[in-house]
């Protein structure tokens, strides 16, 4: 597609280091469903070596506040975060074989906590590789439901049934679990269209569902 060739419209010197990082921040904001009060950005060592010069720091901070990569106010994200009372730090970690542009976003607000791990993989594209401690493979190119459910027989069929009943088409579906003795799984459902409140409510009412988060489509700049 054309976007893969010329890259997205961005504020900053590099689509990989600016648009991708802003989108990773926006992914966290969408899944967290609110702006965090405190955020710890843990950057893979190769990214940490260059992130300030490429504007990755401001892109990440802007992203967790929902600022899009094409918005000129992204440059002022530090001051905006300060005005909102958001405390943030940047740390380095050698992540071994992880993609060089990998970042772990650890955010909190009150009693709510979330960790999103992902990488900017080029041209503004991202790949979310973990949500909390569940492995994932999510690009943000589709509106997605992220469902924490009981890891029991029939759970997945009930979730898929609720989606099918709402006339929504599933593009991709991923299921992940950390430990079979934990009795929890993370189901990521990528949809062709944005879900409405009726579908979200229907899924939340399922006995097998413990938590539902929504990841908005991230490659839309408007």
N, C-alpha and C positions, 0 to 999 in steps of 0.2 A: 504494500500500500504506500501511498505518497508520503504519509507521516514517517514511515520507516526510512525513507530516503532523505528527506530534508529536515526531519525533526519537527517538534512542536514549537509553537510560539512561546518564548520564554523571556524572563528577565534574568540576565546573567550570562556568563561567558561560555557555559557548556551545558548542553541538554542532559548529558549523563549526570553531571554533578549538581545541576540546578533543578531542572524539571523532574528528573527521577527522584531526587531527594524531597522535593515539595510534594510529590505524589505519595511517597512513602509516609510522610507526615500526615497527609490528608487521609490515607488509609487508616492510620492509627485513630485520627479524629472521628472518622466515620464509624469504626468498630467500637470505639469508646462511647460514642453517642453524646459526648460533651467535651468541652475544653478542659484538659487536666490542670490541676494547680501546680503540679511538680512533674518534671520530666528529666530523665537521665538518658542521654544519647550515648550509646557505646559503639564506637566506630572501629571497624577492622583496620589494622595497622597501615596498609597502603592508602586507605581513604583518609585516615587521620593525618597523614603526612602532607596532604594537599587541600583538605576540606575548607580551610579558611580562605585561601586564595581563590578557590573556585566558587565561593558563595554557597557551599553546601550547608554551612552552619545556619545562615539566614533562611535558606530554603526549608530546612527541616523545622526550624522554629515557626516559620510562617505556615507550613503545612499542618502542624498540629493545631493551629488556630483556624484551619479551613481556608487559608489564603491560597488561591490558585497560582500556578507558575507563570501565568501571563499577566498577573496583576502587578502594576508598578509598586504598590505598597509593600511588596515582598522585601524590597530593600530595607524597609524600616521595621522589619519583624521584631528585632530585638527590643526596640523602644515600645512597640505595640504590646509585646509580651510583658514588659516591665510595667506598663500602665495597667495591664489586666491583673497584675500580681502573680504572674506565672514564673516560677523559679526553674531554671534549666541549667544543666551541666553537660559537658562533653568529655568523654573518657576514651582511652585507647585500649584495644584488646587484640592480641594475636589470635585470629580465628582459624588459623591453619588453612585447610583446603576450601574454605568458604570463598565465594566470589569476592574479589578485591574491594568492591564498592558496597559491602554489606554493613548494615547498621541495625542495632537492636534499640528499639524505642521502649523504654520502661516509663510508664506514666501512672499517676495516681491522682485521685480526687476524693477526699474523705476516706471512706471504707472501700472504694472501688480501685482496682489495680488491673493493669493490662500490659502485656509485653508483646510487641509485634517485631518480628525479625524479617528483614527483606533486603534486596539489593537493587541498585540502579544498574540495568544491564545494557544500556545504550539507547540513544535516540529518545530519551525520556521514558522508555519502557521500564517497568519494574517487575520484580517477582517476589512475592511474599512467601517465605520458606517456613515460617513458624508463627503460630498464634498461641501465646503462652508457651506451654511445652508440647503442643501438638504440631507435628510436621504438616506443612501444607505446600501447595504449588498453585498459587493464585496470581494472576496478572493484573487484576483490576480493570480488565477490558470489558467485563460483563457485570451488571448488577448482581450481587451475590448475597445469599443468606448463609450466615455462619451459625451453626446450631450445635450446642452442647447437649448431647442426649444420652440416655441410659444405654449402655452397651448390652442389650438383651435381644433375643430373637423377636423379629417383627417390628423393631423400632424404625428401621429404615423404610420399610413398606408403608408405615403410617405417615411418615414425613412426606414421602413421594406421593402418597395418596392425597394428602391435603393440598399439595401443590397442583396435582393433576385436576383436582376438583375445582380449582380456581381458573382453569383454562390457561395456565401458564406453561410455557415450554421450557424444559430443562436443557441447557446447552452442555454443561459438564457437571459431574458430581464426584466429590472426593470424600473418602472416609478415612479418618486417622484415629489411632488410639495409642496411648503411651504404654499401658500395662493392662493385660487382660484381667488382672485381679483388682483393678481400679474401678471397673464396671462403668466407665465413661468413654464416649467417643466424640469426636468432632466431625460434623458433617458440613461440608462446604458445597453449596448448590449454586452454580452459575446459571443465571436465567437470561432469556432473550430480551425480556422487558422488565421494567421496574415493578416490584411487587407493591400492591396496595395495602392499606391498613387492615382490610378484611383478611387477607392471606396471612399477614404477620400475626394477627390476633388468633387465627385458626391454628397456626403452628404453636403458638405459646400455650394454647389450651390443651395440647396433647400431653397425656400423662408421662410419656417417655421423654419429653423435652424439658431440659433444665434451664436453658438460657438461649435467647435468640439475639443475634447481632446482625446488622445490615451493613454491607460494604457497597457504597455507591460506585457507579461506573466512573473510573478515574481519568479516562483519556478524553473526556469532554472538557473543553476549555471555557465553555460559556455556561 
